[in-house]
Amino acid sequence: MTEANATGLTDLRVVADYQFGAGAGDALFPTDAAIELSRSRSGRPRQVYVEGDRVTSYGTDGRFTLGVAGGRRLREGLDGDAYVVRVGDESVPFVRDGKNVFAKFVTDVDPDVRSSDEVCVVGPEGNLLGVGRAELSADAMLDFETGMAVRVREGAGSDE
């Protein structure tokens, strides 16, 4: 890895720690893994691959969007259920296929989740079903009977 790439990864780790909490940068972009950055024409990072899997995309707003591989790494690297939305059994096959999560099917959620946060959607046993963007705050997800809670970007498929 070149010096420029190493510096870029250090910066990305800092952004991940800011967005997801302490330890997220190391969980998403471990120092001992093969990491590849795709860059835009201007040199900004766009996609981050770890061991060949797309972990995150880096948006023009300076925030990450998670891929399923990133969701897995975040779940393994952070304590508890940080940035997690838990759904009931009836939602499992739909979320795995990439369908959105509706508020009435949310059984639990990290109380710190805000609207527009990147989240991991898990089933009753804690297995990753998909990743996406919260459309509601944690309180609203638990209080509302209607409305979209999470816009799922990518389902984990049936490999979990």
C-alpha contacts under 8 A as a table, 3 or more apart, distances in Angstrom:
res1	aa1	res2	aa2	distance
1	M	5	N	6.19
1	M	6	A	6.52
2	T	5	N	5.25
2	T	6	A	6.24
3	E	6	A	5.02
3	E	7	T	6.18
4	A	7	T	5.19
4	A	8	G	6.17
5	N	8	G	4.95
5	N	9	L	6.19
5	N	37	L	7.91
6	A	9	L	5.18
6	A	10	T	6.31
7	T	10	T	5.09
7	T	11	D	6.38
8	G	11	D	5.18
8	G	12	L	6.24
9	L	12	L	4.89
9	L	13	R	6.08
9	L	29	F	7.61
10	T	13	R	5.15
10	T	14	V	6.44
11	D	14	V	5.14
11	D	15	V	6.38
12	L	15	V	5.05
12	L	16	A	6.17
12	L	25	G	7.09
13	R	16	A	5.05
13	R	17	D	6.18
13	R	24	A	7.36
13	R	25	G	3.84
13	R	26	D	6.50
13	R	28	L	7.84
13	R	29	F	6.79
14	V	17	D	5.13
14	V	18	Y	6.24
14	V	25	G	6.29
15	V	18	Y	5.05
15	V	19	Q	6.11
15	V	25	G	7.38
15	V	62	G	7.89
15	V	63	R	7.46
16	A	19	Q	5.08
16	A	20	F	5.77
16	A	21	G	7.23
16	A	24	A	5.58
16	A	25	G	4.78
16	A	28	L	7.81
16	A	64	F	7.39
17	D	20	F	5.44
17	D	21	G	4.62
17	D	22	A	4.82
17	D	23	G	6.03
17	D	24	A	4.99
17	D	25	G	5.18
18	Y	21	G	5.60
18	Y	22	A	7.21
19	Q	63	R	7.20
19	Q	64	F	7.90
20	F	24	A	5.90
20	F	82	A	7.85
20	F	83	Y	7.41
21	G	24	A	5.86
22	A	25	G	7.51
23	G	26	D	5.51
23	G	27	A	6.20
23	G	77	G	6.93
23	G	78	L	6.61
24	A	27	A	4.91
24	A	28	L	5.97
24	A	74	L	6.39
24	A	77	G	6.64
24	A	78	L	6.57
25	G	28	L	5.32
25	G	29	F	5.77
25	G	30	P	7.58
26	D	29	F	5.16
26	D	30	P	4.83
26	D	31	T	7.16
26	D	77	G	7.81
27	A	30	P	5.88
27	A	73	R	5.73
27	A	74	L	5.90
27	A	76	E	7.43
27	A	77	G	4.76
27	A	78	L	7.43
28	L	55	V	6.99
28	L	70	G	6.09
28	L	73	R	5.62
28	L	74	L	6.20
28	L	77	G	7.81
29	F	33	A	7.47
29	F	35	I	7.23
29	F	50	V	6.98
30	P	33	A	5.60
33	A	50	V	6.57
33	A	51	E	6.48
34	A	50	V	5.74
34	A	51	E	5.22
34	A	52	G	7.87
35	I	48	V	7.09
35	I	49	Y	5.63
35	I	50	V	4.56
35	I	51	E	6.40
35	I	52	G	7.85
36	E	48	V	5.93
36	E	49	Y	5.06
36	E	50	V	6.47
36	E	52	G	7.84
37	L	45	P	6.21
37	L	46	R	7.11
37	L	47	Q	5.85
37	L	48	V	4.79
37	L	49	Y	6.37
38	S	45	P	5.95
38	S	46	R	5.56
38	S	47	Q	5.17
38	S	48	V	6.55
39	R	42	S	7.63
39	R	43	G	5.30
39	R	44	R	5.34
39	R	45	P	4.39
39	R	46	R	5.12
39	R	47	Q	7.12
40	S	43	G	5.19
40	S	44	R	5.38
40	S	45	P	6.41
40	S	46	R	6.22
41	R	44	R	7.48
45	P	48	V	7.50
45	P	58	Y	6.27
46	R	57	S	5.49
46	R	58	Y	4.98
46	R	59	G	6.90
47	Q	54	R	6.91
47	Q	55	V	7.80
47	Q	56	T	6.00
47	Q	57	S	4.38
47	Q	58	Y	6.18
48	V	54	R	5.88
48	V	55	V	5.80
48	V	56	T	5.37
48	V	57	S	6.13
48	V	58	Y	7.70
49	Y	52	G	5.48
49	Y	53	D	5.12
49	Y	54	R	4.32
49	Y	55	V	5.49
49	Y	56	T	7.29
50	V	53	D	5.37
50	V	54	R	6.52
50	V	55	V	6.37
53	D	69	A	6.28
54	R	57	S	7.81
54	R	67	G	6.06
54	R	68	V	7.88
54	R	69	A	6.36
54	R	70	G	7.27
55	V	66	L	6.23
55	V	67	G	5.02
55	V	68	V	6.92
55	V	69	A	5.01
55	V	70	G	4.01
55	V	71	G	7.62
56	T	64	F	6.05
56	T	65	T	5.50
56	T	66	L	4.61
56	T	67	G	5.30
56	T	70	G	6.00
57	S	64	F	5.59
57	S	65	T	5.23
57	S	66	L	6.64
57	S	67	G	7.58
58	Y	62	G	6.52
58	Y	63	R	5.94
58	Y	64	F	4.69
58	Y	65	T	6.52
59	G	62	G	5.43
59	G	63	R	5.46
59	G	64	F	6.00
59	G	65	T	7.19
60	T	63	R	7.44
64	F	118	E	7.79
65	T	118	E	6.38
65	T	132	G	7.69
66	L	69	A	7.83
66	L	70	G	5.41
66	L	71	G	6.17
66	L	118	E	6.81
66	L	119	V	7.99
66	L	131	V	6.42
66	L	132	G	7.09
67	G	70	G	5.05
67	G	71	G	6.26
67	G	131	V	6.62
67	G	154	E	6.78
68	V	71	G	4.92
68	V	72	R	6.28
68	V	130	G	6.25
68	V	131	V	6.07
68	V	154	E	6.56
68	V	155	G	7.15
68	V	156	A	6.06
69	A	72	R	5.15
69	A	73	R	6.28
70	G	73	R	5.02
70	G	74	L	5.98
71	G	74	L	5.06
71	G	75	R	6.07
71	G	119	V	7.92
71	G	120	C	5.83
71	G	128	L	7.49
71	G	130	G	7.68
71	G	131	V	6.37
72	R	75	R	5.16
72	R	76	E	6.24
72	R	128	L	6.91
73	R	76	E	5.16
73	R	77	G	5.94
74	L	77	G	5.09
74	L	78	L	5.89
75	R	78	L	5.79
75	R	79	D	7.75
75	R	81	D	7.54
75	R	82	A	7.89
75	R	120	C	7.87
76	E	79	D	7.82
78	L	81	D	7.79
78	L	82	A	6.79
79	D	82	A	6.88
81	D	84	V	5.26
81	D	109	V	7.96
81	D	110	D	6.17
82	A	110	D	5.86
82	A	112	D	7.96
83	Y	109	V	7.78
83	Y	110	D	5.80
83	Y	112	D	7.53
83	Y	113	V	6.13
83	Y	117	D	7.86
83	Y	118	E	7.09
83	Y	119	V	4.86
83	Y	120	C	6.19
84	V	109	V	5.83
84	V	110	D	5.61
84	V	119	V	5.53
84	V	120	C	4.85
84	V	121	V	5.84
84	V	122	V	6.91
85	V	106	V	6.95
85	V	107	T	7.96
85	V	108	D	6.15
85	V	109	V	4.41
85	V	110	D	6.59
85	V	119	V	6.75
85	V	120	C	6.19
85	V	121	V	4.83
85	V	122	V	6.23
86	R	106	V	5.89
86	R	107	T	5.65
86	R	108	D	5.01
86	R	109	V	5.88
86	R	121	V	5.84
86	R	122	V	4.90
86	R	123	G	5.66
86	R	124	P	6.52
86	R	126	G	7.49
87	V	91	S	6.30
87	V	92	V	7.32
87	V	101	V	8.00
87	V	105	F	5.66
87	V	106	V	4.55
87	V	107	T	5.19
87	V	108	D	6.99
87	V	121	V	7.23
87	V	122	V	6.37
87	V	123	G	5.33
87	V	124	P	6.35
88	G	91	S	5.79
88	G	92	V	6.98
88	G	105	F	6.09
88	G	106	V	6.73
88	G	107	T	6.16
88	G	123	G	6.21
88	G	124	P	5.76
89	D	92	V	5.39
89	D	123	G	6.67
89	D	124	P	6.53
90	E	93	P	7.39
90	E	105	F	7.86
91	S	94	F	5.43
91	S	95	V	6.14
91	S	101	V	7.56
91	S	105	F	6.83
91	S	123	G	7.98
92	V	95	V	5.49
92	V	96	R	6.19
92	V	123	G	6.12
92	V	129	L	6.82
93	P	96	R	5.23
93	P	97	D	6.38
94	F	97	D	5.18
94	F	98	G	6.56
94	F	99	K	5.27
94	F	100	N	7.73
95	V	98	G	4.94
95	V	99	K	4.84
95	V	100	N	6.37
95	V	101	V	6.86
95	V	121	V	7.82
95	V	129	L	5.86
95	V	130	G	6.16
95	V	152	V	7.28
95	V	155	G	5.84
95	V	156	A	7.96
96	R	99	K	7.33
96	R	129	L	4.87
96	R	130	G	5.97
96	R	155	G	4.39
96	R	156	A	5.07
96	R	157	G	4.70
96	R	158	S	6.65
97	D	154	E	7.90
97	D	155	G	5.13
97	D	156	A	7.20
97	D	157	G	5.73
98	G	130	G	6.78
98	G	152	V	5.79
98	G	153	R	6.57
98	G	154	E	5.20
98	G	155	G	3.99
98	G	156	A	7.58
98	G	157	G	7.91
99	K	151	R	7.89
99	K	152	V	6.10
99	K	155	G	7.42
100	N	148	M	7.03
100	N	149	A	7.77
100	N	150	V	5.90
100	N	151	R	5.00
100	N	152	V	4.89
101	V	105	F	7.05
101	V	106	V	7.55
101	V	148	M	6.03
101	V	149	A	5.56
101	V	150	V	5.01
101	V	151	R	6.63
101	V	152	V	7.01
102	F	105	F	5.76
102	F	106	V	7.00
102	F	146	T	6.81
102	F	147	G	5.72
102	F	148	M	4.31
102	F	149	A	4.94
102	F	150	V	6.83
103	A	106	V	5.36
103	A	140	A	7.92
103	A	141	M	4.94
103	A	142	L	6.72
103	A	143	D	7.95
103	A	144	F	5.92
103	A	145	E	5.90
103	A	146	T	5.78
103	A	147	G	5.78
103	A	148	M	5.83
103	A	149	A	4.89
104	K	141	M	7.67
104	K	142	L	7.63
104	K	144	F	6.66
104	K	145	E	4.67
104	K	146	T	6.03
104	K	147	G	7.91
106	V	109	V	7.38
106	V	141	M	6.60
106	V	142	L	6.56
106	V	149	A	7.86
107	T	142	L	7.21
108	D	142	L	7.15
109	V	113	V	7.43
109	V	138	A	5.94
109	V	141	M	7.78
109	V	142	L	7.72
110	D	113	V	5.74
110	D	138	A	6.63
111	P	138	A	5.31
111	P	139	D	7.07
112	D	138	A	6.76
113	V	117	D	6.39
113	V	119	V	7.92
113	V	134	A	7.57
113	V	137	S	5.77
113	V	138	A	5.22
114	R	117	D	5.65
114	R	134	A	6.93
114	R	136	L	6.61
114	R	137	S	4.25
114	R	138	A	6.27
115	S	133	R	7.78
115	S	134	A	5.12
115	S	135	E	4.98
115	S	136	L	4.58
115	S	137	S	4.75
115	S	138	A	7.99
116	S	133	R	5.55
116	S	134	A	5.04
116	S	135	E	5.84
116	S	136	L	7.58
117	D	133	R	5.62
117	D	134	A	5.37
118	E	131	V	7.39
118	E	132	G	5.73
118	E	133	R	4.62
118	E	134	A	6.29
119	V	131	V	5.82
119	V	132	G	5.60
119	V	133	R	5.94
119	V	134	A	6.46
120	C	128	L	6.85
120	C	129	L	7.68
120	C	130	G	6.11
120	C	131	V	4.61
120	C	132	G	6.68
121	V	128	L	6.08
121	V	129	L	5.57
121	V	130	G	5.23
121	V	131	V	5.78
121	V	132	G	7.65
122	V	125	E	7.65
122	V	126	G	5.17
122	V	127	N	5.25
122	V	128	L	4.50
122	V	129	L	5.16
122	V	130	G	7.11
123	G	126	G	5.20
123	G	127	N	5.49
123	G	128	L	6.71
123	G	129	L	6.53
124	P	127	N	7.53
127	N	160	E	6.84
128	L	156	A	6.84
128	L	160	E	7.01
129	L	155	G	5.92
129	L	156	A	5.07
129	L	157	G	7.29
129	L	160	E	7.61
130	G	152	V	6.59
130	G	153	R	7.51
130	G	154	E	5.57
130	G	155	G	4.06
130	G	156	A	4.95
131	V	152	V	5.69
131	V	153	R	5.95
131	V	154	E	5.64
131	V	155	G	6.58
131	V	156	A	7.97
132	G	150	V	6.25
132	G	151	R	5.46
132	G	152	V	4.13
132	G	153	R	4.69
132	G	154	E	6.77
133	R	150	V	5.52
133	R	151	R	5.27
133	R	152	V	6.53
133	R	153	R	7.39
134	A	137	S	7.11
134	A	149	A	5.94
134	A	150	V	4.40
134	A	151	R	6.39
135	E	148	M	6.47
135	E	149	A	5.11
135	E	150	V	5.30
135	E	151	R	6.59
136	L	140	A	5.84
136	L	141	M	5.94
136	L	148	M	7.52
136	L	149	A	5.31
136	L	150	V	7.32
137	S	140	A	5.24
137	S	141	M	6.22
138	A	141	M	5.19
138	A	142	L	6.53
139	D	142	L	5.36
139	D	143	D	6.09
140	A	143	D	4.94
140	A	144	F	5.62
141	M	144	F	5.77
141	M	149	A	5.76
144	F	147	G	7.20
148	M	151	R	7.03
152	V	155	G	6.97
156	A	159	D	6.93
156	A	160	E	6.98
157	G	160	E	7.21
